[in-house]
Every structure is written in structure tokens, then in C-alpha cells.
């Protein structure tokens, strides 16, 4: 039976996260969008809340994922498995698109960003070994989608939507698009992160 990990609890109201959330806002028409780094900073601090150093996790920005290349992932959470440093969560973050009318996220080319995070996850496991299930988050502005890459379950090396219940997942494109500013979506994001936290920190992410 897997070790039960205490929940981290919500962090949206914490001053640091409130400040970071305030920076991830779409600009009015005709104005420049915030730089990508504000999206990076939000996710780096948000993930560390759920996967902290006290549990042998760490956060990195612009972390190399390819053994012989210069490709870097925007945000990475690392952990220790088999006495070795590993990438367990990778975020591919993008700034808002130039125009953000209502519903922009439904017209956005998510497949392009998903392919990037999948490439990072595949390269990382080739470089460091396939010792655990890993997770990918695609973040564009204030919207995000959650995925995982199984260690053992087929298809290996492919992104599967993360709904907190591995093995019972919809098709790839069914991963919901969630907003970090929407109250209902925040509840879903919290649940997905708590399930991820439980599996990673207990060492149960071997499916």
C-alpha cells in the first residue's frame, strides 16, 4: 500500500502566488503581451508548493533535457530516484498569443506546444533512464493542460491526459484547457496537483 502523503492545500491566496497571478494577465488589444518569464515564474513557484525541497524535489528554469543538444525546458521539477537526479515534471510555457479575444484558447495550436513537452520528456528519459512515470504541463498565458508519460503502461513515450486516475484516460485532445484565474478550474488544477503530489512523493508513480 502506497504511503499516504498529506495534502499541500491550496496556495492561490498566498501573497507570492497572488503577485505572480497578477502578472499573468492578457494585455488589452494593441498592447504588448507580458513576457514568457511571468508564466515561467508562476509555474515554478506553484509546482514547488506541491513538490517541495523537504520531499527531495527541486525547481529549475531553462533546464537541459537532451544529452547532446542545447534544448532546454522552461520549467522542470526534479526528484531523486535510485540515488540519481531525475526530471519528473516538465512545463513548456508560452506567452499569450498576440490577440486574445474571448475563446482564443480554443483556436490556439496546442499540438505544437504538446509536441515540444513530449520531446523534452522523451529526451529526458533517454538521458536519465525510464525509472518513473513523468508529467508534462503545457501552459500558454493563463491557460494550461496536464499530461503524463507512463513508465510501464503502453503506449510508452506518448503523452496521455492526466486526470488523476492513470489507466482511465480519454484521448489526447480531450485534456481540458484550464484557466489559472477561473475559480472552478482552480479546483480541478488543485485536484490534479494533489494526485500528482501523492504519486510522486510516495514513489507510486511507476505505472
Backbone as JSON, one array per atom type, in Angstrom:
{
  "sequence": "XXXXXXXXXXXXXXXXXXXXXXXXXXXXXXXXXXXXXXXXXXXXXXXXXXXXXXXXXXXXXXXXXXXXXXXXXXXXXXXXXXXXXXXXXXXXXXXXXXXXXXXXXXXXXXXXXXXXXXXXXXXXXXXXXXXXXXXXXXXXXXXXXXXXXXXXXXXXXXXXXXXXXXXXXXXXXXXXXXXXXXXXXXXXXXXXXXXXXXXXXXXXXXX",
  "N": [[0.85, -1.19, 0.0], [0.58, 2.17, -0.89], [2.41, 4.89, 0.54], [0.69, 7.34, 2.4], [0.5, 10.65, 1.58], [0.45, 13.8, 3.12], [-1.9, 16.32, 2.14], [-0.98, 19.23, 0.22], [-2.54, 21.47, 0.17], [-4.49, 24.39, -0.86], [-2.92, 27.15, -2.6], [-3.45, 29.53, -3.77], [-4.18, 31.97, -2.57], [-1.95, 32.87, -1.24], [0.49, 35.43, -0.69], [2.77, 35.56, -2.49], [1.95, 33.95, -4.65], [-0.35, 35.29, -5.4], [0.77, 37.68, -6.36], [2.25, 36.67, -8.53], [0.17, 35.58, -10.07], [-1.16, 37.93, -10.74], [0.51, 39.0, -12.62], [0.27, 37.38, -14.79], [-1.59, 38.1, -17.0], [-3.68, 38.75, -19.73], [-2.91, 41.2, -22.18], [-4.5, 44.31, -23.09], [-6.1, 44.86, -26.27], [-3.86, 45.75, -28.84], [-1.74, 46.3, -27.2], [1.47, 45.2, -25.93], [1.99, 41.79, -25.06], [2.54, 40.23, -21.82], [5.87, 39.17, -20.95], [7.2, 35.85, -21.56], [8.49, 34.92, -19.29], [6.97, 35.55, -17.03], [5.0, 33.66, -17.01], [6.57, 31.39, -16.69], [7.62, 31.93, -14.1], [5.32, 31.86, -12.5], [4.56, 29.12, -12.71], [6.85, 27.76, -11.8], [7.0, 28.47, -9.05], [4.48, 27.66, -8.21], [4.49, 24.87, -8.63], [6.54, 24.09, -6.88], [5.3, 24.47, -4.46], [3.67, 22.21, -4.22], [5.48, 20.16, -4.63], [7.91, 20.06, -2.77], [11.23, 21.04, -1.51], [11.62, 19.8, 0.91], [10.75, 17.27, 0.5], [12.62, 16.18, -1.12], [12.56, 17.3, -3.68], [13.1, 19.6, -6.39], [13.19, 22.81, -8.04], [13.72, 24.04, -11.35], [14.71, 26.39, -13.87], [14.93, 26.74, -17.42], [16.21, 24.25, -18.02], [18.42, 21.73, -19.11], [17.45, 19.08, -21.22], [18.23, 17.27, -23.11], [20.74, 14.96, -23.99], [22.91, 15.55, -25.74], [22.33, 17.91, -26.9], [21.19, 21.36, -27.09], [18.73, 21.9, -26.15], [16.34, 23.26, -23.98], [14.13, 22.95, -21.26], [11.39, 24.95, -20.16], [10.44, 25.07, -17.45], [11.23, 22.91, -14.81], [10.64, 20.23, -12.58], [12.58, 18.45, -10.35], [13.52, 15.26, -8.97], [14.66, 12.61, -6.75], [15.59, 9.44, -7.68], [16.52, 6.11, -7.29], [18.97, 6.88, -6.18], [19.73, 8.92, -7.88], [19.56, 11.95, -9.74], [16.62, 13.14, -11.27], [14.33, 14.24, -13.87], [11.02, 15.0, -13.22], [8.65, 16.45, -13.57], [7.8, 18.43, -16.3], [7.42, 21.6, -17.7], [6.21, 23.23, -20.49], [6.19, 26.42, -21.37], [4.48, 29.24, -22.7], [4.12, 32.62, -23.83], [1.15, 34.71, -23.85], [-0.79, 34.57, -26.9], [-0.62, 36.99, -29.61], [-3.13, 38.21, -30.08], [-5.95, 38.08, -28.01], [-8.87, 37.46, -28.0], [-12.12, 36.7, -26.51], [-12.32, 33.25, -25.94], [-9.99, 32.57, -27.27], [-8.29, 30.49, -26.63], [-9.41, 28.21, -27.66], [-8.85, 28.23, -30.33], [-6.17, 28.09, -30.48], [-2.97, 26.67, -31.39], [-2.46, 24.03, -29.9], [-1.28, 21.57, -30.3], [1.3, 21.95, -31.26], [2.75, 22.92, -29.01], [2.37, 20.82, -27.26], [3.81, 18.82, -28.55], [6.39, 19.75, -28.14], [6.73, 19.57, -25.32], [6.43, 16.83, -25.07], [8.67, 15.94, -26.48], [10.72, 16.89, -24.81], [10.23, 15.32, -22.5], [10.59, 12.72, -23.5], [13.28, 12.85, -24.34], [14.54, 13.37, -21.91], [14.08, 11.01, -20.45], [15.51, 9.24, -22.02], [18.06, 10.19, -21.57], [18.38, 10.1, -18.75], [17.19, 7.79, -17.9], [14.44, 5.46, -17.7], [12.83, 5.49, -15.1], [10.57, 6.15, -13.74], [7.14, 7.23, -13.88], [6.45, 10.19, -15.65], [5.53, 13.71, -15.88], [3.82, 16.18, -17.79], [3.2, 19.59, -18.37], [1.43, 21.83, -20.27], [1.54, 25.16, -20.81], [0.07, 28.13, -21.69], [0.07, 31.46, -21.61], [-2.45, 32.25, -19.39], [-3.62, 29.78, -19.46], [-3.79, 26.18, -19.3], [-2.81, 22.73, -19.75], [-2.83, 19.34, -18.69], [-0.69, 16.48, -18.66], [0.6, 13.08, -18.74], [3.39, 10.8, -18.92], [3.61, 7.48, -19.2], [5.52, 5.12, -17.28], [5.44, 2.33, -17.56], [2.99, 1.51, -18.68], [1.51, 0.94, -21.87], [0.71, 3.41, -24.43], [4.2, 3.63, -24.53], [6.22, 6.48, -23.97], [4.5, 8.39, -24.97], [2.32, 11.18, -24.7], [-0.32, 11.28, -22.37], [-3.53, 12.36, -21.36], [-3.67, 13.79, -18.13], [-5.7, 12.96, -15.57], [-5.66, 12.41, -12.96], [-6.22, 9.8, -12.52], [-4.65, 7.35, -13.49], [-4.55, 5.18, -16.32], [-7.21, 5.28, -16.86], [-8.08, 7.11, -18.98], [-9.02, 9.75, -21.25], [-8.9, 10.38, -24.84], [-6.0, 11.93, -26.42], [-6.49, 14.66, -27.27], [-8.5, 15.36, -25.58], [-7.73, 16.43, -23.19], [-8.55, 18.76, -20.79], [-8.74, 22.32, -21.23], [-7.57, 24.52, -18.98], [-8.01, 27.36, -16.81], [-5.91, 29.44, -14.91], [-7.04, 31.5, -13.58], [-9.73, 31.09, -13.26], [-12.25, 30.21, -10.99], [-13.56, 27.69, -10.77], [-11.95, 26.12, -12.42], [-9.6, 26.26, -10.98], [-10.11, 24.58, -8.82], [-10.09, 22.11, -10.1], [-7.42, 22.1, -11.04], [-6.05, 22.09, -8.58], [-6.84, 19.56, -7.61], [-5.69, 17.85, -9.55], [-2.99, 18.43, -9.12], [-2.65, 17.64, -6.45], [-3.09, 14.88, -6.66], [-0.96, 14.22, -8.32], [1.14, 14.99, -6.64], [0.78, 13.15, -4.53], [1.37, 10.69, -5.83], [4.02, 11.08, -6.8], [5.57, 11.83, -4.5], [5.16, 9.67, -2.82], [6.39, 7.72, -4.21], [4.92, 6.19, -5.88], [4.6, 6.57, -8.55], [4.92, 4.72, -10.8], [3.48, 3.51, -12.74]],
  "CA": [[0.0, 0.0, 0.0], [1.4, 3.38, -1.03], [2.44, 5.83, 1.65], [-0.23, 8.46, 2.25], [1.19, 11.93, 1.69], [-0.5, 14.84, 3.49], [-2.12, 17.29, 1.06], [-0.31, 20.53, 0.33], [-3.55, 22.5, 0.36], [-4.47, 25.46, -1.87], [-1.92, 28.21, -2.39], [-3.8, 30.68, -4.6], [-4.31, 33.22, -1.79], [-0.67, 33.27, -0.66], [0.93, 36.68, -1.32], [3.65, 35.35, -3.63], [1.18, 33.44, -5.77], [-1.22, 36.39, -5.83], [1.57, 38.58, -7.17], [2.55, 36.0, -9.79], [-1.07, 35.51, -10.84], [-1.46, 39.26, -11.26], [1.38, 39.29, -13.76], [-0.13, 36.53, -15.92], [-2.85, 38.69, -17.46], [-3.63, 39.13, -21.15], [-2.9, 42.64, -22.41], [-5.58, 44.85, -23.92], [-5.81, 44.88, -27.71], [-2.93, 46.78, -29.27], [-0.61, 46.38, -26.27], [2.33, 44.01, -25.91], [1.68, 40.79, -24.05], [3.61, 40.01, -20.85], [6.91, 38.24, -21.38], [7.01, 34.45, -21.18], [9.05, 34.62, -17.97], [5.97, 35.64, -15.97], [4.36, 32.34, -16.99], [7.57, 30.51, -16.06], [7.73, 32.2, -12.66], [4.13, 31.35, -11.83], [4.56, 27.66, -12.62], [7.96, 27.31, -10.95], [6.63, 28.62, -7.64], [3.27, 26.87, -7.96], [4.86, 23.46, -8.53], [7.34, 23.88, -5.67], [4.37, 24.36, -3.33], [3.19, 20.83, -4.14], [6.62, 19.24, -4.69], [8.91, 20.92, -2.13], [12.56, 20.53, -1.2], [11.54, 18.93, 2.09], [10.49, 15.92, 0.0], [13.69, 15.88, -2.09], [12.26, 17.83, -5.01], [13.69, 20.91, -6.66], [12.68, 23.5, -9.22], [14.73, 24.6, -12.23], [14.31, 27.06, -15.11], [15.85, 26.56, -18.55], [16.98, 23.06, -17.67], [18.73, 20.9, -20.28], [16.77, 17.78, -21.21], [18.81, 16.43, -24.15], [22.11, 14.61, -23.62], [23.92, 16.15, -26.6], [21.8, 19.1, -27.54], [21.07, 22.56, -26.28], [17.33, 22.14, -25.87], [16.07, 23.49, -22.57], [12.73, 23.05, -20.85], [11.16, 26.22, -19.47], [10.37, 24.83, -16.01], [11.39, 21.49, -14.51], [10.75, 19.76, -11.19], [13.45, 17.29, -10.25], [13.47, 14.46, -7.75], [15.72, 11.62, -6.64], [15.18, 8.04, -7.82], [17.68, 5.21, -7.39], [20.13, 7.69, -5.82], [20.11, 9.73, -9.03], [18.75, 13.13, -10.03], [15.75, 12.91, -12.43], [13.25, 15.18, -14.18], [9.74, 14.33, -13.01], [7.61, 17.29, -14.18], [8.33, 19.42, -17.24], [6.43, 22.57, -18.18], [6.52, 24.05, -21.66], [5.42, 27.65, -21.16], [4.47, 30.23, -23.77], [3.39, 33.84, -23.53], [-0.13, 34.82, -24.54], [-0.7, 34.96, -28.31], [-0.74, 38.44, -29.84], [-4.53, 38.6, -29.9], [-6.62, 37.18, -27.07], [-10.31, 37.67, -27.85], [-12.75, 35.61, -25.76], [-12.26, 31.95, -26.61], [-8.75, 32.4, -28.05], [-7.64, 29.22, -26.32], [-9.99, 27.14, -28.48], [-8.26, 28.31, -31.67], [-4.71, 28.04, -30.35], [-2.34, 25.43, -31.85], [-1.93, 23.32, -28.74], [-0.48, 20.41, -30.71], [2.71, 22.36, -31.39], [3.36, 23.01, -27.69], [2.37, 19.46, -26.71], [4.93, 18.08, -29.14], [7.63, 20.2, -27.5], [6.86, 18.98, -23.98], [6.64, 15.39, -25.25], [10.07, 15.76, -26.87], [11.53, 17.06, -23.59], [10.05, 14.16, -21.62], [11.23, 11.56, -24.13], [14.74, 13.03, -24.3], [14.97, 13.27, -20.52], [14.14, 9.61, -20.02], [16.63, 8.61, -22.72], [19.3, 10.67, -20.95], [18.47, 9.78, -17.33], [16.62, 6.48, -17.64], [13.0, 5.39, -17.5], [12.7, 4.93, -13.75], [9.32, 6.58, -13.13], [6.2, 7.99, -14.71], [6.73, 11.62, -15.62], [4.35, 14.54, -16.11], [4.05, 17.36, -18.61], [2.18, 20.64, -18.33], [1.51, 22.79, -21.36], [1.0, 26.41, -20.27], [0.1, 29.26, -22.63], [-0.57, 32.54, -20.88], [-3.1, 31.78, -18.16], [-4.3, 28.5, -19.72], [-2.88, 25.04, -19.14], [-3.32, 21.37, -19.93], [-2.0, 18.4, -17.93], [-0.45, 15.18, -19.29], [1.64, 12.26, -18.13], [4.06, 9.83, -19.79], [3.75, 6.31, -18.34], [6.76, 4.35, -17.26], [5.23, 0.95, -17.98], [1.77, 1.27, -19.45], [1.57, 1.41, -23.25], [1.91, 3.48, -25.28], [5.35, 4.25, -23.87], [6.79, 7.64, -24.63], [3.46, 9.22, -25.56], [1.55, 11.94, -23.71], [-1.7, 10.88, -22.08], [-4.11, 13.36, -20.47], [-3.62, 13.48, -16.7], [-6.92, 13.29, -14.84], [-5.5, 11.92, -11.59], [-6.61, 8.39, -12.45], [-3.93, 6.72, -14.6], [-5.16, 3.98, -16.86], [-8.61, 5.55, -17.2], [-7.9, 8.43, -19.56], [-9.59, 9.99, -22.56], [-7.93, 10.55, -25.92], [-5.05, 13.01, -26.21], [-7.03, 16.0, -27.42], [-9.56, 15.61, -24.61], [-7.21, 17.08, -21.98], [-9.25, 20.04, -20.71], [-7.99, 23.58, -21.17], [-7.92, 25.11, -17.69], [-7.53, 28.72, -16.57], [-5.44, 29.65, -13.54], [-7.82, 32.59, -12.99], [-11.12, 30.67, -13.1], [-12.42, 29.56, -9.68], [-13.87, 26.27, -10.95], [-10.76, 25.46, -12.96], [-8.61, 26.15, -9.9], [-10.43, 23.37, -8.05], [-9.58, 20.99, -10.9], [-5.95, 22.15, -11.01], [-5.63, 21.63, -7.24], [-7.02, 18.1, -7.53], [-4.67, 17.21, -10.38], [-1.69, 18.59, -8.48], [-2.61, 16.81, -5.23], [-2.92, 13.49, -7.09], [0.42, 14.13, -8.79], [1.97, 15.06, -5.43], [0.67, 11.87, -3.83], [2.07, 9.63, -6.56], [5.45, 11.34, -6.88], [6.23, 11.83, -3.2], [5.08, 8.32, -2.24], [7.12, 6.79, -5.07], [3.95, 5.33, -6.54], [4.49, 6.93, -9.97], [5.62, 3.68, -11.56], [2.51, 2.87, -13.64]],
  "C": [[0.89, 1.24, 0.0], [1.3, 4.25, 0.21], [1.47, 6.97, 1.39], [0.51, 9.76, 2.55], [0.17, 12.99, 2.1], [-0.68, 15.84, 2.36], [-1.37, 18.59, 1.31], [-1.3, 21.64, 0.65], [-3.43, 23.6, -0.68], [-3.43, 26.52, -1.55], [-2.27, 29.5, -3.13], [-3.78, 32.0, -3.83], [-3.0, 33.67, -1.15], [-0.13, 34.49, -1.4], [1.81, 36.48, -2.55], [2.87, 34.9, -4.85], [0.19, 34.49, -6.28], [-0.47, 37.36, -6.73], [1.89, 37.95, -8.53], [1.32, 35.88, -10.68], [-1.41, 36.85, -11.47], [-0.63, 39.63, -12.46], [1.0, 38.48, -14.99], [-1.52, 36.96, -16.37], [-2.69, 39.09, -18.92], [-3.71, 40.65, -21.28], [-4.1, 43.06, -23.25], [-5.13, 44.89, -25.37], [-4.89, 46.04, -28.06], [-1.73, 46.94, -28.37], [0.21, 45.09, -26.31], [1.92, 43.08, -24.78], [2.83, 40.67, -23.05], [4.64, 39.02, -21.38], [6.63, 36.83, -20.86], [7.48, 34.17, -19.76], [8.02, 34.73, -16.86], [5.19, 34.33, -15.86], [5.29, 31.33, -16.33], [7.58, 30.68, -14.54], [6.51, 31.68, -11.9], [4.25, 29.85, -11.63], [5.7, 27.13, -11.76], [7.56, 27.35, -9.48], [5.41, 27.78, -7.28], [3.63, 25.39, -7.77], [5.66, 23.17, -7.27], [6.45, 23.8, -4.43], [3.93, 22.91, -3.13], [4.33, 19.81, -4.07], [7.84, 19.95, -4.1], [10.25, 20.23, -1.88], [12.54, 19.58, 0.0], [11.28, 17.48, 1.71], [11.46, 15.57, -1.13], [13.33, 16.24, -3.52], [12.92, 19.2, -5.16], [13.13, 21.5, -7.92], [13.81, 24.12, -10.02], [14.05, 25.35, -13.38], [15.38, 26.84, -16.16], [16.8, 25.4, -18.29], [17.2, 22.2, -18.92], [18.08, 19.53, -20.14], [17.35, 16.8, -22.22], [20.3, 16.2, -23.86], [23.15, 15.36, -24.45], [23.44, 17.42, -27.28], [21.73, 20.27, -26.58], [19.61, 22.87, -25.94], [17.09, 22.24, -24.36], [14.57, 23.56, -22.33], [12.55, 24.31, -20.02], [11.19, 26.05, -17.96], [10.43, 23.32, -15.78], [11.34, 21.29, -13.0], [11.59, 18.5, -11.21], [13.17, 16.53, -8.95], [14.6, 13.45, -7.77], [15.1, 10.23, -6.73], [16.44, 7.2, -8.01], [18.98, 5.98, -7.18], [20.63, 8.58, -6.96], [19.09, 10.84, -9.24], [17.94, 12.89, -11.31], [14.77, 14.07, -12.62], [11.92, 14.45, -14.01], [8.56, 15.12, -13.56], [8.3, 18.31, -15.08], [7.19, 20.3, -17.73], [6.98, 23.25, -19.42], [5.6, 25.26, -21.6], [5.57, 28.59, -22.35], [3.73, 31.47, -23.29], [2.04, 33.8, -24.23], [0.1, 35.05, -26.03], [-0.95, 36.45, -28.46], [-2.14, 38.94, -29.58], [-5.22, 37.58, -29.01], [-8.1, 37.54, -26.91], [-10.91, 36.54, -27.03], [-12.75, 34.31, -26.57], [-11.0, 31.7, -27.41], [-8.13, 31.03, -27.85], [-8.18, 28.06, -27.16], [-9.44, 27.12, -29.9], [-6.75, 28.17, -31.65], [-4.18, 26.68, -30.82], [-1.67, 24.71, -30.68], [-1.02, 22.17, -29.14], [1.0, 20.75, -30.8], [3.39, 22.35, -30.02], [3.4, 21.63, -27.03], [3.52, 18.63, -27.27], [6.25, 18.46, -28.49], [7.8, 19.55, -26.13], [7.06, 17.47, -24.08], [8.1, 15.1, -25.62], [10.99, 15.9, -25.66], [11.43, 15.83, -22.69], [10.72, 12.92, -22.19], [12.75, 11.65, -24.04], [15.28, 12.87, -22.88], [15.06, 11.82, -20.07], [15.21, 8.84, -20.78], [17.95, 8.96, -22.03], [19.47, 10.13, -19.52], [17.91, 8.42, -16.96], [15.13, 6.55, -17.37], [12.73, 4.72, -16.16], [11.35, 5.26, -13.12], [8.41, 7.17, -14.2], [6.5, 9.47, -14.54], [5.51, 12.4, -16.11], [4.73, 15.77, -16.92], [2.88, 18.32, -18.5], [2.45, 21.59, -19.48], [0.81, 24.05, -20.89], [1.17, 27.52, -21.3], [-0.65, 30.41, -21.97], [-1.15, 32.0, -19.59], [-3.84, 30.46, -18.34], [-3.3, 27.36, -19.65], [-3.61, 23.74, -19.42], [-2.32, 20.41, -19.29], [-1.91, 17.05, -18.65], [0.51, 14.36, -18.42], [2.19, 11.29, -19.17], [4.35, 8.59, -18.96], [5.13, 5.69, -18.4], [6.54, 2.98, -17.9], [4.05, 0.76, -18.91], [1.94, 1.74, -20.88], [0.52, 2.5, -23.45], [3.03, 4.22, -24.58], [5.82, 5.46, -24.67], [5.78, 8.56, -25.28], [2.72, 9.95, -24.44], [0.13, 11.42, -23.6], [-2.28, 11.94, -21.15], [-4.08, 12.9, -19.01], [-4.92, 13.93, -16.05], [-6.87, 12.78, -13.41], [-5.82, 10.46, -11.42], [-5.94, 7.65, -13.59], [-4.55, 5.41, -15.02], [-6.6, 4.16, -17.25], [-8.67, 6.96, -17.8], [-8.56, 8.55, -20.92], [-8.5, 10.12, -23.61], [-7.13, 11.82, -25.7], [-5.7, 14.38, -26.24], [-8.14, 16.33, -26.43], [-9.04, 16.23, -23.32], [-7.83, 18.46, -21.87], [-8.29, 21.22, -20.68], [-8.47, 24.31, -19.93], [-7.32, 26.49, -17.55], [-7.09, 28.86, -15.11], [-6.19, 30.79, -12.85], [-9.28, 32.2, -12.71], [-11.28, 29.85, -11.81], [-12.7, 28.07, -9.82], [-12.66, 25.51, -11.48], [-9.68, 25.31, -11.89], [-8.86, 24.9, -9.05], [-9.9, 22.14, -8.78], [-8.07, 20.94, -10.87], [-5.42, 21.66, -9.67], [-5.73, 20.11, -7.13], [-5.95, 17.37, -8.34], [-3.29, 17.29, -9.74], [-1.58, 17.74, -7.21], [-2.42, 15.33, -5.59], [-1.49, 13.26, -7.59], [1.38, 14.11, -7.6], [1.97, 13.71, -4.71], [1.5, 10.8, -4.52], [3.58, 9.84, -6.57], [6.13, 11.19, -5.52], [6.18, 10.47, -2.5], [5.91, 7.31, -3.02], [6.21, 5.86, -5.83], [3.82, 5.65, -8.03], [5.34, 5.98, -10.82], [4.68, 2.96, -12.52], [2.87, 3.14, -15.1]]
}
